[in-house]
Structures are given as C-alpha cells and as structure tokens.
Amino acid sequence: QGLGSGVVITADGYILPNNHVIDGAEDVKVTIGEATKKYDAKIVGRDSSADLAVLKIEATGLTPAVFGSSEQLQVGDVVLAIGNPFNLGQTVTSGIISALNRPLGRGDPRQFIQTDAPINPGNSGGPLIDLHGQVVGVNSALFSPSRSEAGAGNVGIGFAIPSNDVKKILAEAERRVGANR
C-alpha cells in the first residue's frame, strides 16, 4: 500500500501525482481535500524517468491548479508544500527555496528545486506553490539520513520537480495522445 499526493490539473478529474506513488499499484484511490469520498482512479499516463503520472477520476467541477514559472524562482523565495504527510490529511508547510537546478545523484540529468519546506512521506506528488498560489514545483523526494520507511522524515532538505519541466512533459503527453486519436 502506498501513500502520496497529487495536483488537480483539470476540472474534469485529471490528477498529476509522482510515478513512484502509483508504481506497482493494482488499485488507486483518490481523496480530494478533507472529504471522506474516495474516487477510483485510472492510470492514464506515466513517465518513470520524470517521476510523473496522470490519473483520471470520474468527477466534475474540480478547481485545477494554476502553474507558474519555475524559471522566475530565486533562492530565498518563500514557498508552501501541500500534501498528505504520514496520511494525516491535507497539510500545508512553509519554507524557502534553498537551491535551484539541484541534481539528486550522480548521473541523474534531472534538476530539482531544493526547499526546506517540510516534505515527508506522503507529500510526494503534492504541489510546491509560491505566494501567488501558483504551482512552481511538484514535490518529489526528501533527503533523510535514514533510508528506511519507518525512519524517513524531514531534515530540511526536500526536492520538487520544477513546474516548467512538468508543463513540458504534460504538453508532450498531450501531443502524443492527440496524434494517436
């Protein structure tokens, strides 16, 4: 059983989580906000190299997130991380941008936003937003001296996929879907 968060990207039920949140899942359920209503979700796309996926739930009237530009970020900017840490429910934490264009490991071509906003297990896939309420990143990873799930927790080093990278990946996926219709 996995646990994570996601970003609502359309009013008709498309949601963007991290791929690692749904990887290997046989059954995916989505809860919106603090609601007790759970939706069955269908995995309609995934990109393991970017660690992003797209889910579809049967819902209407959702409020999609507004994506801002991660290229406008500067070290020291205040950000908020939204998610479902440790299955506590919708939670908001705050921090600053600690670094930009940070790789997670040797040979990893991806560049992340580093933040000290607390990101814990369950925050993966949730939005990192700026003070204008725009998504500037998708929370993806945390650094923890303990690699075990039980010991993993925030030590002030979290990572988010920049919104401009997310927008490019979504645009490419949309082009592929349109070409296959």
NORRA-V267066 format. One record per pair of residues at least 4 apart in sequence whose C-alpha atoms are under 8 Angstrom apart, sorted by the first residue. I is the first residue (numbers start at 1). J is the second residue. D is the distance in Angstrom with one decimal. If there is no record, write none. Layout:
i=I j=J d=D
i=I j=J d=D
This chain:
i=1 j=25 d=7.8
i=2 j=21 d=6.3
i=2 j=22 d=7.1
i=2 j=25 d=7.9
i=3 j=21 d=6.4
i=3 j=84 d=8.0
i=3 j=86 d=7.9
i=3 j=87 d=7.0
i=3 j=121 d=7.6
i=3 j=122 d=5.2
i=4 j=17 d=7.5
i=4 j=18 d=8.0
i=4 j=21 d=5.6
i=4 j=83 d=7.5
i=4 j=84 d=6.4
i=4 j=85 d=7.7
i=4 j=121 d=7.3
i=4 j=122 d=4.1
i=4 j=123 d=5.7
i=4 j=124 d=5.3
i=4 j=125 d=6.3
i=4 j=126 d=7.6
i=5 j=17 d=6.1
i=5 j=18 d=7.9
i=5 j=21 d=8.0
i=5 j=83 d=5.4
i=5 j=84 d=5.9
i=5 j=122 d=6.2
i=5 j=123 d=5.6
i=5 j=124 d=5.6
i=5 j=125 d=4.7
i=5 j=126 d=4.7
i=6 j=15 d=6.1
i=6 j=16 d=5.2
i=6 j=17 d=4.1
i=6 j=18 d=7.3
i=6 j=83 d=7.6
i=6 j=124 d=7.5
i=6 j=125 d=4.5
i=6 j=126 d=4.6
i=6 j=127 d=7.1
i=7 j=15 d=5.4
i=7 j=16 d=5.0
i=7 j=17 d=6.4
i=7 j=64 d=7.8
i=7 j=65 d=6.7
i=7 j=125 d=6.9
i=7 j=126 d=5.8
i=7 j=127 d=6.1
i=8 j=13 d=7.0
i=8 j=14 d=6.2
i=8 j=15 d=4.4
i=8 j=16 d=6.4
i=8 j=62 d=7.5
i=8 j=63 d=7.1
i=8 j=64 d=5.0
i=8 j=65 d=5.9
i=9 j=13 d=7.6
i=9 j=14 d=5.6
i=9 j=15 d=5.5
i=9 j=16 d=6.7
i=9 j=64 d=4.7
i=9 j=65 d=5.7
i=10 j=14 d=5.3
i=10 j=15 d=7.3
i=10 j=62 d=7.1
i=10 j=63 d=7.2
i=10 j=64 d=4.9
i=10 j=65 d=7.8
i=11 j=59 d=7.9
i=11 j=60 d=5.8
i=11 j=61 d=5.2
i=11 j=62 d=4.3
i=11 j=63 d=5.6
i=11 j=64 d=5.6
i=12 j=57 d=7.9
i=12 j=58 d=7.3
i=12 j=59 d=5.6
i=12 j=60 d=4.5
i=12 j=61 d=6.5
i=12 j=62 d=6.5
i=13 j=55 d=8.0
i=13 j=56 d=5.4
i=13 j=57 d=4.9
i=13 j=58 d=6.1
i=13 j=59 d=5.2
i=13 j=60 d=6.3
i=13 j=62 d=6.8
i=14 j=54 d=6.7
i=14 j=55 d=5.6
i=14 j=56 d=4.6
i=14 j=57 d=6.5
i=15 j=54 d=5.7
i=15 j=55 d=5.0
i=15 j=56 d=6.3
i=15 j=57 d=7.9
i=16 j=52 d=6.9
i=16 j=53 d=5.8
i=16 j=54 d=4.8
i=16 j=55 d=6.4
i=16 j=125 d=7.0
i=17 j=21 d=6.9
i=17 j=22 d=7.8
i=17 j=52 d=6.1
i=17 j=53 d=5.6
i=17 j=54 d=6.6
i=17 j=55 d=7.6
i=17 j=124 d=7.3
i=17 j=125 d=4.2
i=17 j=126 d=7.0
i=18 j=22 d=7.3
i=18 j=51 d=5.2
i=18 j=52 d=4.3
i=18 j=53 d=5.7
i=18 j=124 d=6.3
i=18 j=125 d=4.6
i=18 j=138 d=8.0
i=18 j=140 d=6.6
i=19 j=23 d=5.8
i=19 j=46 d=6.3
i=19 j=47 d=6.8
i=19 j=48 d=5.9
i=19 j=51 d=4.6
i=19 j=52 d=4.5
i=19 j=53 d=4.8
i=20 j=48 d=7.6
i=20 j=51 d=6.3
i=20 j=52 d=7.8
i=21 j=124 d=7.0
i=21 j=125 d=7.5
i=22 j=28 d=7.2
i=22 j=53 d=7.9
i=27 j=40 d=7.8
i=27 j=41 d=7.8
i=28 j=40 d=6.2
i=28 j=41 d=5.3
i=28 j=42 d=7.1
i=29 j=38 d=6.1
i=29 j=39 d=5.5
i=29 j=40 d=4.8
i=29 j=41 d=5.5
i=30 j=38 d=5.5
i=30 j=39 d=5.1
i=30 j=40 d=6.5
i=30 j=41 d=6.4
i=30 j=57 d=7.7
i=31 j=35 d=6.5
i=31 j=36 d=6.9
i=31 j=37 d=6.2
i=31 j=38 d=4.8
i=31 j=39 d=6.4
i=32 j=37 d=7.6
i=32 j=38 d=7.6
i=33 j=89 d=7.7
i=33 j=90 d=6.1
i=34 j=89 d=6.5
i=34 j=90 d=6.3
i=39 j=57 d=6.2
i=39 j=58 d=7.2
i=40 j=57 d=6.2
i=40 j=58 d=7.8
i=41 j=55 d=6.0
i=41 j=56 d=5.4
i=41 j=57 d=4.8
i=41 j=58 d=7.8
i=42 j=55 d=5.5
i=42 j=56 d=5.2
i=42 j=57 d=6.6
i=43 j=53 d=7.4
i=43 j=54 d=6.1
i=43 j=55 d=4.6
i=43 j=56 d=6.6
i=44 j=53 d=7.8
i=44 j=54 d=5.6
i=44 j=55 d=5.6
i=44 j=56 d=6.6
i=45 j=53 d=5.4
i=45 j=54 d=4.9
i=45 j=55 d=7.1
i=45 j=173 d=7.9
i=46 j=51 d=7.8
i=46 j=52 d=5.8
i=46 j=53 d=3.9
i=46 j=54 d=6.1
i=47 j=51 d=5.9
i=47 j=52 d=5.3
i=47 j=53 d=6.0
i=48 j=52 d=6.4
i=48 j=53 d=7.8
i=50 j=110 d=7.8
i=51 j=140 d=7.7
i=52 j=125 d=8.0
i=65 j=134 d=7.2
i=65 j=135 d=6.8
i=66 j=133 d=7.6
i=66 j=134 d=5.2
i=66 j=135 d=6.1
i=67 j=134 d=5.2
i=67 j=135 d=4.5
i=67 j=136 d=6.3
i=67 j=163 d=6.6
i=67 j=167 d=8.0
i=68 j=134 d=5.0
i=68 j=135 d=5.5
i=68 j=136 d=5.4
i=68 j=163 d=6.8
i=68 j=164 d=7.9
i=69 j=73 d=7.6
i=69 j=136 d=6.0
i=69 j=163 d=6.2
i=69 j=164 d=5.9
i=70 j=136 d=5.0
i=70 j=137 d=7.0
i=70 j=162 d=5.5
i=70 j=163 d=5.4
i=70 j=164 d=5.7
i=71 j=164 d=7.2
i=73 j=77 d=6.7
i=73 j=97 d=7.8
i=74 j=97 d=6.9
i=74 j=100 d=7.6
i=75 j=96 d=7.4
i=75 j=97 d=4.9
i=75 j=98 d=5.5
i=75 j=99 d=5.7
i=75 j=100 d=7.0
i=76 j=96 d=5.3
i=76 j=97 d=5.1
i=76 j=98 d=6.3
i=77 j=96 d=5.3
i=77 j=97 d=5.4
i=77 j=130 d=7.9
i=78 j=94 d=7.2
i=78 j=95 d=5.7
i=78 j=96 d=4.3
i=78 j=97 d=6.5
i=78 j=130 d=6.6
i=78 j=131 d=6.8
i=79 j=94 d=5.8
i=79 j=95 d=5.5
i=79 j=96 d=5.5
i=79 j=97 d=6.9
i=79 j=117 d=7.2
i=79 j=128 d=6.5
i=79 j=129 d=5.5
i=79 j=130 d=4.8
i=79 j=131 d=6.4
i=80 j=92 d=6.5
i=80 j=93 d=5.5
i=80 j=94 d=4.4
i=80 j=95 d=6.4
i=80 j=117 d=6.6
i=80 j=128 d=5.6
i=80 j=129 d=5.2
i=80 j=130 d=6.4
i=80 j=131 d=7.7
i=81 j=92 d=5.7
i=81 j=93 d=5.2
i=81 j=94 d=6.2
i=81 j=117 d=6.2
i=81 j=118 d=7.2
i=81 j=119 d=7.0
i=81 j=123 d=7.8
i=81 j=126 d=7.1
i=81 j=127 d=6.0
i=81 j=128 d=4.6
i=81 j=129 d=6.5
i=81 j=139 d=7.4
i=82 j=90 d=7.0
i=82 j=91 d=5.7
i=82 j=92 d=4.6
i=82 j=93 d=6.6
i=82 j=123 d=6.9
i=82 j=126 d=5.5
i=82 j=127 d=5.6
i=82 j=128 d=6.5
i=82 j=129 d=7.9
i=83 j=89 d=7.5
i=83 j=90 d=5.6
i=83 j=91 d=5.5
i=83 j=92 d=6.8
i=83 j=122 d=6.6
i=83 j=123 d=4.4
i=83 j=124 d=7.2
i=83 j=125 d=7.6
i=83 j=126 d=4.9
i=83 j=127 d=7.3
i=84 j=88 d=5.9
i=84 j=89 d=4.9
i=84 j=90 d=5.1
i=84 j=91 d=6.0
i=84 j=122 d=5.0
i=84 j=123 d=5.2
i=84 j=126 d=7.9
i=85 j=89 d=7.1
i=85 j=90 d=7.9
i=85 j=91 d=7.1
i=85 j=119 d=7.5
i=85 j=120 d=5.4
i=85 j=121 d=5.5
i=85 j=122 d=4.2
i=85 j=123 d=5.1
i=86 j=120 d=7.2
i=86 j=121 d=5.9
i=86 j=122 d=5.5
i=87 j=122 d=6.4
i=93 j=117 d=5.9
i=93 j=118 d=6.0
i=94 j=116 d=8.0
i=94 j=117 d=4.8
i=94 j=118 d=7.0
i=95 j=115 d=6.6
i=95 j=116 d=5.2
i=95 j=117 d=3.9
i=95 j=118 d=7.3
i=96 j=115 d=5.7
i=96 j=116 d=5.9
i=96 j=117 d=6.4
i=97 j=113 d=7.0
i=97 j=114 d=6.0
i=97 j=115 d=4.6
i=97 j=116 d=6.9
i=98 j=113 d=7.8
i=98 j=114 d=5.3
i=98 j=115 d=4.9
i=98 j=116 d=6.4
i=99 j=113 d=6.2
i=99 j=114 d=4.9
i=99 j=115 d=6.9
i=100 j=111 d=7.6
i=100 j=112 d=6.4
i=100 j=113 d=4.8
i=100 j=114 d=6.1
i=101 j=111 d=4.4
i=101 j=112 d=5.2
i=101 j=113 d=6.1
i=102 j=111 d=5.0
i=102 j=112 d=4.9
i=102 j=113 d=6.3
i=102 j=114 d=6.6
i=103 j=108 d=6.3
i=103 j=109 d=7.0
i=103 j=110 d=5.9
i=103 j=111 d=4.8
i=103 j=112 d=6.1
i=104 j=108 d=6.5
i=104 j=110 d=7.6
i=104 j=111 d=7.5
i=104 j=112 d=7.4
i=111 j=161 d=7.5
i=111 j=162 d=7.9
i=112 j=159 d=5.9
i=112 j=160 d=5.5
i=112 j=161 d=5.2
i=112 j=162 d=6.2
i=113 j=137 d=7.3
i=113 j=159 d=5.5
i=113 j=160 d=5.1
i=113 j=161 d=6.4
i=113 j=162 d=6.1
i=114 j=157 d=6.6
i=114 j=158 d=5.6
i=114 j=159 d=4.6
i=114 j=160 d=6.6
i=115 j=156 d=7.3
i=115 j=157 d=6.0
i=115 j=158 d=5.2
i=115 j=159 d=6.2
i=115 j=160 d=7.8
i=116 j=156 d=4.3
i=116 j=157 d=5.2
i=116 j=158 d=6.1
i=117 j=156 d=6.7
i=117 j=157 d=7.8
i=117 j=158 d=7.0
i=118 j=154 d=5.7
i=118 j=155 d=7.7
i=118 j=156 d=6.1
i=118 j=157 d=7.7
i=118 j=158 d=7.0
i=119 j=123 d=5.7
i=119 j=124 d=7.7
i=119 j=139 d=7.4
i=119 j=141 d=7.6
i=119 j=142 d=6.2
i=119 j=153 d=7.8
i=119 j=154 d=5.9
i=119 j=156 d=8.0
i=119 j=157 d=7.9
i=119 j=158 d=5.7
i=120 j=124 d=7.7
i=120 j=142 d=6.7
i=120 j=152 d=7.6
i=120 j=153 d=5.3
i=120 j=154 d=5.5
i=121 j=152 d=7.3
i=121 j=153 d=6.9
i=123 j=139 d=6.6
i=123 j=140 d=7.8
i=124 j=138 d=7.6
i=124 j=139 d=5.1
i=124 j=140 d=4.8
i=124 j=141 d=6.6
i=125 j=138 d=5.6
i=125 j=139 d=5.2
i=125 j=140 d=5.9
i=126 j=138 d=5.8
i=126 j=139 d=5.4
i=127 j=135 d=5.8
i=127 j=136 d=7.5
i=127 j=137 d=6.0
i=127 j=138 d=4.7
i=127 j=139 d=6.0
i=128 j=135 d=5.7
i=128 j=136 d=5.8
i=128 j=137 d=4.8
i=128 j=138 d=5.6
i=128 j=139 d=6.1
i=128 j=160 d=7.1
i=129 j=133 d=5.7
i=129 j=134 d=5.2
i=129 j=135 d=4.4
i=129 j=136 d=5.4
i=129 j=137 d=6.8
i=130 j=134 d=5.6
i=130 j=135 d=6.6
i=130 j=136 d=6.4
i=135 j=163 d=6.6
i=136 j=162 d=6.1
i=136 j=163 d=4.7
i=136 j=164 d=7.7
i=137 j=160 d=5.3
i=137 j=161 d=5.1
i=137 j=162 d=4.4
i=137 j=163 d=4.5
i=137 j=166 d=7.8
i=138 j=160 d=5.0
i=138 j=161 d=5.0
i=138 j=162 d=6.7
i=138 j=163 d=6.9
i=138 j=166 d=7.9
i=139 j=158 d=7.7
i=139 j=159 d=6.1
i=139 j=160 d=4.1
i=139 j=161 d=6.4
i=140 j=158 d=7.8
i=140 j=159 d=5.8
i=140 j=160 d=5.0
i=140 j=161 d=6.4
i=141 j=158 d=5.9
i=141 j=159 d=5.1
i=141 j=160 d=6.8
i=142 j=153 d=7.7
i=142 j=154 d=6.8
i=142 j=157 d=6.0
i=142 j=158 d=4.3
i=142 j=159 d=6.0
i=143 j=154 d=7.2
i=143 j=155 d=7.0
i=143 j=156 d=8.0
i=143 j=157 d=5.5
i=143 j=158 d=6.1
i=144 j=152 d=5.7
i=144 j=153 d=6.1
i=144 j=154 d=6.6
i=144 j=155 d=6.3
i=144 j=157 d=7.9
i=145 j=152 d=7.7
i=146 j=151 d=5.5
i=146 j=152 d=5.6
i=147 j=151 d=6.9
i=147 j=152 d=6.0
i=148 j=152 d=5.8
i=154 j=158 d=7.6
i=161 j=165 d=6.9
i=161 j=166 d=7.0
i=162 j=166 d=6.5
i=163 j=167 d=6.1
i=164 j=168 d=6.3
i=165 j=169 d=6.3
i=166 j=170 d=6.1
i=167 j=171 d=6.0
i=168 j=172 d=6.2
i=169 j=173 d=6.2
i=170 j=174 d=6.1
i=171 j=175 d=6.2
i=172 j=176 d=6.3
i=173 j=177 d=6.2
i=174 j=178 d=6.1
i=175 j=179 d=6.1
i=176 j=180 d=6.3
i=177 j=181 d=6.5
